[in-house]
Amino acid sequence: MALALPIMAGNFLQTLYNLTDAWFLGRLDAASLSAPAVAFPVIWFMTVFAMGFSVAGTTLISQAHGRGAADKVNLYLGQLTVLLLVLSVLIGALGVSLTDVFLRLMKTPAGVAVHASVYMRIIFAGLPFMFLTVVQQAAFQGVGNGMVPLAIQGCSVALNVALDPLLIFGPGPFPTLGVAGAGWATLIARSTAAALALILLIRGRSGLRLVPGALRPRRREMALLIRIGLPASLGQSMTALGFTVLQGVINAFGTPVIAAFGIGNRLIGLFNMPAMGMGQATAALVGQELGAGRPEGARRIVRTASLVVLLFLLASMTLTFFKGNAFTRFFVDDPAVIRQGASLFRIVSVSVVFFGLFMVLGGAFQGGGITRTWMVLSVSRLWLLRLPAAWLLGSLTALGPTGVWWSMFLSNTAVFLAAAAIYRRGRWARRIDI
């Protein structure tokens, strides 16, 4: 809990920013509200390939920390920093160049695309700042310190929320930038967080120090980062691509469905914070336990995390199940959007409980370094289950968008059952030769 709670709080702060962003843009119109929702899957797809390597960073740093190998901890910190910075520059440049291509492939309505295009280019330009904070988050979580990433993220989110209304609406001397203002607020906040993260890592804290000698690429350590990180990166990127394709299916139903889907994803993400936090904490602590040669301690961590997630999600998803229309109305008072939002929550809420438990099991797999298994499960969830079901039920039957909501339910439930069966086999509970 000492590690999971700060992670949960940090994830909550980020989701709170996303919800605040949506609330401010919803004061403009549905097209402005929909622009970040359309942009998110594309940005996610372009960034998670690199961010997946942070999973390998946490795994290796946590196992090195569990063994008391301080030199290896700092070495993997340096290697991860170099790898992610190089990838952030390459991916950022590619994203800026292909923004309009992605929007056309997703069949984005013209009124939404004009806003989404500007927003996406600003976000892609700021990727190096974002990835620096990813490095420090992965490293500090690997050594069991969740408070430093939380403090940095708190500063970033507070600045973001403060800048949003100023740059979106332009009161007083500030320019009225609309959706672009939300993008610039994010860029400014992320660059501030990156500067703080870099200062802390150079000065050293919690046994972590970014030293010049560790920044020179080393074949063995970089190869191990890539071996563990590549499956996680491929799994996350294919998952993100799947959500991009799913967004294209959603876009075909029009602006009210796009807006309802965007609101639903944000709120489900908010209520899934304990599962995300517990999953990340599980990965770090399982790595430490396995590194110290205590597999039964790793299993106890998984059981504890699962119980906490189950209790919280049962309570929160009961609220969304019965009050989905009220949650949707808070963001935009449009009858068509509210109707679709209520339908989404009524169908999907129960499966979110299963998906939360799936995230905890994924943390166990990542802590044990079996990221290939995690990749297969993540990719299957979307490409073998959700997307075919969404197309069949949403496009080839009279269900329409309701069919997409059912595809979300089916994929979340099925992937949890598969992960639970793999977990029981126990192959994840092993120590990595670092």
For each residue, the residues with C-beta under 8 A, 3 or more apart:
1: 4 5 308
2: 5 6 144 146
3: 6 7 141 144 145 146 281 284 285
4: 1 7 8 146 274 277 278 280 281 282 305 308
5: 1 2 8 9 146 277
6: 2 3 9 10 146 147 149 150
7: 3 4 10 11 141 146 149 150 276 277 280 281
8: 4 5 11 12 273 274 276 277 278
9: 5 6 12 13 150 277
10: 6 7 13 14 137 146 149 150 153 154 277
11: 7 8 14 15 273 276 277
12: 8 9 15 16 270 273
13: 9 10 16 17 150 153 154 157
14: 10 11 17 18 153 157
15: 11 12 18 19 266 269 270 273
16: 12 13 19 20 157 161 270
17: 13 14 20 21 157 160 161
18: 14 15 21 22 36 266 269
19: 15 16 22 23 266 267 270 331
20: 16 17 23 24 161 164
21: 17 18 24 25 36 160 164 182
22: 18 19 25 26 33 36 37 262 263 266 331
23: 19 20 26 27 330 331
24: 20 21 27 28 164 165 168 169 182
25: 21 22 28 32 33 35 36 168 179 182
26: 22 23 30 32 33 331 332
27: 23 24 169
28: 24 25 32 33 168 178 179
29: 32 33
30: 26 33 34 255 256 259 332 334 337
31: 34 35 109 111 112 115 255
32: 25 26 28 29 35 115 178 179
33: 22 25 26 28 29 30 36 37 259 262 331 332
34: 30 31 37 38 112 116 255 258 259 262
35: 25 31 32 38 39 112 115 116 119 179
36: 18 21 22 25 33 39 40 116 119 179 182 262
37: 22 33 34 40 247 258 259 261 262 265
38: 34 35 41 42 103 106 108 112 113 116 247 251 258 262
39: 35 36 42 43 116 119 120 123
40: 36 37 43 44 262 265
41: 38 44 45 106 240 243 244 246 247
42: 38 39 45 46 95 99 102 103 106 120 244
43: 39 40 46 47 95 120 123 124
44: 40 41 47 48 240 243 244
45: 41 42 48 49 237 240 241 243 244
46: 42 43 49 91 94 95 124 240
47: 43 44 50 51 91 127 130 240
48: 44 45 51 52 233 236 237 239 240
49: 45 46 52 87 91 233 234 236 237
50: 47 53 83 84 87 88 91 131 233
51: 47 48 54 84 131 134 233 236
52: 48 49 55 56 229 230 232 233 234 235 236 237
53: 50 56 57 80 83 84 87 225 226 229 230 232 233
54: 51 57 58 80 84 134 135 137 138 229
55: 52 58 59 138 228 229 232 233 283 366 371
56: 52 53 59 60 80 224 225 226 227 228 229 232 371
57: 53 54 60 61 76 77 80 135 138 139 142 225 229
58: 54 55 61 62 138 139 141 142 280 283 284 287 366
59: 55 56 62 63 142 228 283 287 366 367 369 371 432
60: 56 57 63 64 72 76 142 224 225 228 432 434
61: 57 58 64 65 73 76 77 138 139 142 143 287
62: 58 59 65 66 141 142 143 144 283 284 285 286 287 288 291 367
63: 59 60 66 67 287 288 290 291 369 431 432 434
64: 60 61 67 69 72 73 76 291 434
65: 61 62 68 69 73 142 143 144 207 288 291
66: 62 63 287 288 289 290 291 292
67: 63 64 72 291 292 434
68: 65
69: 64 65 72 73 434
70: 73 74 207
71: 74 75
72: 60 64 67 69 75 76 434
73: 61 64 65 69 70 76 77 142 143 207 208
74: 70 71 77 78 208 209 210 211 214
75: 71 72 78 79 214 218 221
76: 57 60 61 64 72 73 79 80 221 225
77: 57 61 73 74 80 81 135 139 201 208 209 210 214
78: 74 75 81 82 210 211 213 214 215 216
79: 75 76 82 83 214 217 218 221 222 225
80: 53 54 56 57 76 77 83 84 135 138 139 225
81: 77 78 84 85 132 135 201 210 215
82: 78 79 85 86 215 217
83: 50 53 79 80 86 87 222 225 226
84: 50 51 53 54 80 81 87 88 131 132 134 135
85: 81 82 88 89 128 131 132
86: 82 83 89 90
87: 49 50 53 83 84 90 91 131
88: 50 84 85 91 92 127 128 130 131
89: 85 86 92 93 127 128
90: 86 87 93 94
91: 46 47 49 50 87 88 94 95 124 127
92: 88 89 95 96 124 125 126 127 128
93: 89 90 96 97
94: 46 90 91 97 98
95: 42 43 46 91 92 98 99 120 121 123 124 127
96: 92 93 99 121 124 125
97: 93 94
98: 94 95 101 102
99: 42 95 96 102 103 117 120 121 124
100: 103 104 113 117
101: 98 104 105
102: 42 98 99 105 106 120 244
103: 38 42 99 100 106 108 113 116 117 120
104: 100 101 107 108 113
105: 101 102 248
106: 38 41 42 102 103 244 247 248 251
107: 104 248 251 252
108: 38 103 104 112 113 116 251
109: 31 112 113 251 254 255 258
110: 113 114
111: 31 114 115 255
112: 31 34 35 38 108 109 115 116 255 258
113: 38 100 103 104 108 109 110 116 117
114: 110 111 117 118
115: 31 32 35 111 112 118 119 178 179 180
116: 34 35 36 38 39 103 108 112 113 119 120 179
117: 99 100 103 113 114 120 121
118: 114 115 121 122 179 180 183
119: 35 36 39 115 116 122 123 179 180 182 183
120: 39 42 43 95 99 102 103 116 117 123 124 183
121: 95 96 99 117 118 124 125 183
122: 118 119 125 126 180 183 184 186 187
123: 39 43 95 119 120 126 127 183 186 187
124: 43 46 91 92 95 96 99 120 121 127
125: 92 96 121 122 187
126: 92 122 123 129 130 186 187 190 191
127: 47 88 89 91 92 95 123 124 130 131
128: 85 88 89 92 131 132 194
129: 126 132 133 187 190 191 193 194
130: 47 88 126 127 133 134 190 194
131: 50 51 84 85 87 88 127 128 134 135
132: 81 84 85 128 129 135 136 194 197 198
133: 129 130 136 137 149 152 153 156 190 193 194 197
134: 51 54 84 130 131 137 138
135: 54 57 77 80 81 84 131 132 138 139 197 201
136: 132 133 139 140 148 149 152 197 198 200 201
137: 10 54 133 134 140 141 149 153
138: 54 55 57 58 61 80 134 135 141 142
139: 57 58 61 77 80 135 136 142 143 201 208
140: 136 137 143 145 146 148 149 206 208
141: 3 7 58 62 137 138 144 145 146 149 280 281 283 284
142: 57 58 59 60 61 62 65 73 138 139 284 287
143: 61 62 65 73 139 140 206 207 208
144: 2 3 62 65 141 206 284 285 288
145: 3 140 141 148 149 205 206
146: 2 3 4 5 6 7 10 140 141 149 150 281
147: 6 150 151
148: 136 140 145 151 152 200 205 206
149: 6 7 10 133 136 137 140 141 145 146 152 153
150: 6 7 9 10 13 146 147 153 154
151: 147 148 154 155
152: 133 136 148 149 155 156 193 196 197 200
153: 10 13 14 133 137 149 150 156 157 193
154: 10 13 150 151 157 158
155: 151 152 158 159 192 193 196
156: 133 152 153 159 160 189 190 192 193
157: 13 14 16 17 153 154 160 161 189
158: 154 155 161 162
159: 155 156 162 163 185 188 189 192
160: 17 21 156 157 163 164 185 186 188 189
161: 16 17 20 157 158 164
162: 158 159 165 166
163: 159 160 166 167 181 184 185 188 189
164: 20 21 24 160 161 167 168 181 182 185
165: 24 162 168 169 171
166: 162 163 169 170 171 174 181 185
167: 163 164 170 174 175 177 180 181 182 184 185
168: 24 25 28 164 165 176 177 178 179 181 182 185
169: 24 27 165 166 174 176 181
170: 166 167 174 175 176 177 181
171: 165 166 174
172:
173:
174: 166 167 169 170 171
175: 167 170 181
176: 168 169 170 181
177: 167 168 170 180 181 184
178: 28 32 115 168 181
179: 25 28 32 35 36 115 116 118 119 168 182 183
180: 115 118 119 122 167 177 183 184
181: 163 164 166 167 168 169 170 175 176 177 178 184 185
182: 21 24 25 36 119 164 167 168 179 185 186
183: 118 119 120 121 122 123 179 180 186 187
184: 122 163 167 177 180 181 187 188
185: 159 160 163 164 166 167 168 181 182 188 189
186: 122 123 126 160 182 183 189 190
187: 122 123 125 126 129 183 184 190 191
188: 159 160 163 184 185 191 192
189: 156 157 159 160 163 185 186 192 193
190: 126 129 130 133 156 186 187 193 194
191: 126 129 187 188 194 195
192: 155 156 159 188 189 195 196
193: 129 133 152 153 155 156 189 190 196 197
194: 128 129 130 132 133 190 191 197 198
195: 191 192 198 199
196: 152 155 192 193 199 200
197: 132 133 135 136 152 193 194 200 201
198: 132 136 194 195 201 202 210
199: 195 196 202 203
200: 136 148 152 196 197 203 205
201: 77 81 135 136 139 197 198 204 208 209 210
202: 198 199 209 210
203: 199 200 209
204: 201 208 209 210
205: 145 148 200 208
206: 140 143 144 145 148
207: 65 70 73 143
208: 73 74 77 139 140 143 201 204 205
209: 74 77 201 202 203 204
210: 74 77 78 81 198 201 202 204 214 215
211: 74 78 214 215
212: 215
213: 78 216
214: 74 75 77 78 79 210 211
215: 78 81 82 210 211 212
216: 78 213
217: 79 82 222
218: 75 79 221 222
219: 222 223
220: 223 224
221: 75 76 79 218 224 225
222: 79 83 217 218 219 225 226
223: 219 220 226 227
224: 56 60 220 221 227 228 434
225: 53 56 57 60 76 79 80 83 221 222 228 229
226: 53 56 83 222 223 229 230
227: 56 223 224 230
228: 55 56 59 60 224 225 231 232 369 371 432
229: 52 53 54 55 56 57 225 226 232 233 371
230: 52 53 226 227 233 234 371
231: 228 234 235 371 372 374 375
232: 52 53 55 56 228 229 235 236 366 371 374 375
233: 48 49 50 51 52 53 55 229 230 236 237
234: 49 52 230 231 237 238 375 379
235: 52 231 232 238 239 371 374 375 376 377 378 379
236: 48 49 51 52 232 233 239 240 378
237: 45 48 49 52 233 234 240 241
238: 234 235 241 242 375 378 379 382 383
239: 48 235 236 242 243 378 379 381 382
240: 41 44 45 46 47 48 236 237 243 244
241: 45 237 238 244 245
242: 238 239 245 246 379 382 383 386 387
243: 41 44 45 239 240 246 247 382
244: 41 42 44 45 102 106 240 241 247 248
245: 241 242 248 249 387
246: 41 242 243 249 250 382 386 387 390 404
247: 37 38 41 106 243 244 250 251 261
248: 105 106 107 244 245 251 252
249: 245 246 252 253 387 390 391 394 395 404
250: 246 247 253 257 258 261 401 404
251: 38 106 107 108 109 247 248 258
252: 107 248 249 395
253: 249 250 256 257 258 394 400 401
254: 109 257 258
255: 30 31 34 109 111 112 258 259
256: 30 253 259 260 334 336 337 339 340
257: 250 253 254 260 261 340 401
258: 34 37 38 109 112 250 251 253 254 255 261 262
259: 30 33 34 37 255 256 262 263 332 334 337 340
260: 256 257 263 264 328 337 338 340 341 344 401
261: 37 247 250 257 258 264 265 340 344 401 404
262: 22 33 34 36 37 38 40 258 259 265 266
263: 22 259 260 266 267 327 328 331 332 337 341
264: 260 261 267 268 328 341 344 345 348
265: 37 40 261 262 268 269
266: 15 18 19 22 262 263 269 270
267: 19 263 264 270 271 320 327 345
268: 264 265 271 272 320 348 352
269: 15 18 265 266 272 273
270: 12 15 16 19 266 267 273
271: 267 268 313 316 317 320 352
272: 268 269 275 276 313 352 355 356 359
273: 8 11 12 15 269 270 276 277
274: 4 8 277 278 308 309 312 313 356
275: 272 278 279 309 312 313 355 356 357 359 360
276: 7 8 11 272 273 279 280 359
277: 4 5 7 8 9 10 11 273 274 280 281
278: 4 8 274 275 281 282 305 306 308 309 359 360 363
279: 275 276 282 283 305 359 360 362 363
280: 4 7 58 141 276 277 283 284 363
281: 3 4 7 141 146 277 278 284 285 305 363
282: 4 278 279 285 286 301 302 305 360 363 364 367
283: 55 58 59 62 141 279 280 286 287 362 363 364 366 367
284: 3 58 62 141 142 144 280 281 287 288 367
285: 3 62 144 281 282 288 289 298 301 367
286: 62 282 283 289 290 298 301 302 363 364 366 367 368
287: 58 59 61 62 63 66 142 283 284 290 291 366 367 368 369
288: 62 63 65 66 144 284 285 291 292
289: 66 285 286 292 294 295 297 298 301 367
290: 63 66 286 287 293 294 295 298 367 368 429 430 431 432
291: 62 63 64 65 66 67 287 288 431 432 434
292: 66 67 288 289 297
293: 290 431
294: 289 290 297 298
295: 289 290 298 299 429 430
296: 299 300
297: 289 292 294 300 301
298: 285 286 289 290 294 295 301 302 364 367 368 429
299: 295 296 302 303 429
300: 296 297 303 304
301: 282 285 286 289 297 298 304 305 364
302: 282 286 298 299 305 306 360 361 363 364 423
303: 299 300 306 307
304: 300 301 307 308
305: 4 278 279 281 282 301 302 308 309 360 363
306: 278 302 303 309 310 357 360 361
307: 303 304 310 311
308: 1 4 274 278 304 305 311 312
309: 274 275 278 305 306 312 313 356 357 359 360
310: 306 307 313 314 353 356 357
311: 307 308 314 315
312: 274 275 308 309 315 316 356
313: 271 272 274 275 309 310 316 317 352 353 356
314: 310 311 317 318 353
315: 311 312 318 319
316: 271 312 313 319 320
317: 271 313 314 320 321 349 350 352 353
318: 314 315 321 322 349
319: 315 316 322 323
320: 267 268 271 316 317 323 324 327 345 349
321: 317 318 324 345 346 349 350
322: 318 319
323: 319 320 326 327 345
324: 320 321 327 328 341 342 343 344 345 346 349
325: 328 329 338 339 341 342
326: 323 329 330
327: 263 267 320 323 324 330 331 341 345
328: 260 263 264 324 325 331 332 337 338 340 341 342 345
329: 325 326 332 333 338
330: 23 326 327
331: 19 22 23 26 33 263 327 328
332: 26 30 33 259 263 328 329 337 338
333: 329 338
334: 30 256 259 337 338
335: 338 339
336: 256 339 340
337: 30 256 259 260 263 328 332 334 340 341
338: 260 325 328 329 332 333 334 335 341 342
339: 256 325 335 336 342 343
340: 256 257 259 260 261 328 336 337 343 344 401
341: 260 263 264 324 325 327 328 337 338 344 345
342: 324 325 328 338 339 345 346
343: 324 339 340 346 347 401 402 405
344: 260 261 264 324 340 341 347 348 401 405
345: 264 267 320 321 323 324 327 328 341 342 348 349
346: 321 324 342 343 349
347: 343 344 402 405 406 408 409
348: 264 268 344 345 351 352 405 408 409 412
349: 317 318 320 321 324 345 346 352
350: 317 321 353 354 409
351: 348 354 355 408 409 410 411 412 413
352: 268 271 272 313 317 348 349 355 356 412
353: 310 313 314 317 350 356 357
354: 350 351 357 358 412 413 416 417
355: 272 275 351 352 358 359 412 415 416
356: 272 274 275 309 310 312 313 352 353 359 360
357: 275 306 309 310 353 354 360 361 416 420
358: 354 355 361 362 377 412 415 416 419
359: 272 275 276 278 279 309 355 356 362 363
360: 275 278 279 282 302 305 306 309 356 357 363 364
361: 302 306 357 358 364 365 416 419 420 422 423
362: 279 283 358 359 365 366 374 377 378 419
363: 278 279 280 281 282 283 286 302 305 359 360 366 367
364: 282 283 286 298 301 302 360 361 367 368 423 428
365: 361 362 368 370 371 373 374 419 422 423 428
366: 55 58 59 232 283 286 287 362 363 369 370 371 374
367: 59 62 282 283 284 285 286 287 289 290 298 363 364 428
368: 286 287 290 298 364 365 427 428 429 430 432
369: 59 63 228 287 366 430 432
370: 365 366 373 374 427 428 430
371: 55 56 59 228 229 230 231 232 235 365 366 374 375
372: 231 375 376
373: 365 370 376 377 422 427 428
374: 231 232 235 362 365 366 370 371 377 378
375: 231 232 234 235 238 371 372 378 379
376: 235 372 373 379 380
377: 235 358 362 373 374 380 381 415 418 419 422
378: 235 236 238 239 362 374 375 381 382 415
379: 234 235 238 239 242 375 376 382 383 384
380: 376 377 383 384 385 415 418
381: 239 377 378 384 385 386 411 412 414 415
382: 238 239 242 243 246 378 379 385 386 387 411
383: 238 242 379 380 386 387
384: 379 380 381 388
385: 380 381 382 388 389 407 410 411 414 415
386: 242 246 381 382 383 389 390 407 408 410 411
387: 242 245 246 249 382 383 390 391 407
388: 384 385 391 392
389: 385 386 392 393 403 406 407 410 411
390: 246 249 386 387 393 394 395 403 404 407 408
391: 249 387 388 394 395 396
392: 388 389 395 396 397 403
393: 389 390 396 397 399 402 403 404 406 407
394: 249 253 390 391 397 399 400 401 402 403 404 407
395: 249 252 390 391 392 403
396: 391 392 393
397: 392 393 394 403
398:
399: 393 394 402 403 406
400: 253 394 403
401: 250 253 257 260 261 340 343 344 394 404 405
402: 343 347 393 394 399 405 406
403: 389 390 392 393 394 395 397 399 400 406 407
404: 246 249 250 261 390 393 394 401 407 408
405: 343 344 347 348 401 402 408 409
406: 347 389 393 399 402 403 409 410
407: 385 386 387 389 390 393 394 403 404 410 411
408: 347 348 351 386 390 404 405 411 412
409: 347 348 350 351 405 406 412 413
410: 351 385 386 389 406 407 413 414
411: 351 381 382 385 386 389 407 408 414 415
412: 348 351 352 354 355 358 381 408 409 415 416
413: 351 354 409 410 416 417
414: 381 385 410 411 417 418
415: 355 358 377 378 380 381 385 411 412 418 419
416: 354 355 357 358 361 412 413 419 420
417: 354 413 414 420 421
418: 377 380 414 415 421 422
419: 358 361 362 365 377 415 416 422 423
420: 357 361 416 417 423 424
421: 417 418 424 425
422: 361 365 373 377 418 419 425 427 428
423: 302 361 364 365 419 420 426 428
424: 420 421
425: 421 422
426: 423 429
427: 368 370 373 422 430
428: 364 365 367 368 370 373 422 423
429: 290 295 298 299 368 426
430: 290 295 368 369 370 427
431: 63 290 291 293
432: 59 60 63 228 290 291 368 369
433:
434: 60 63 64 67 69 72 224 291
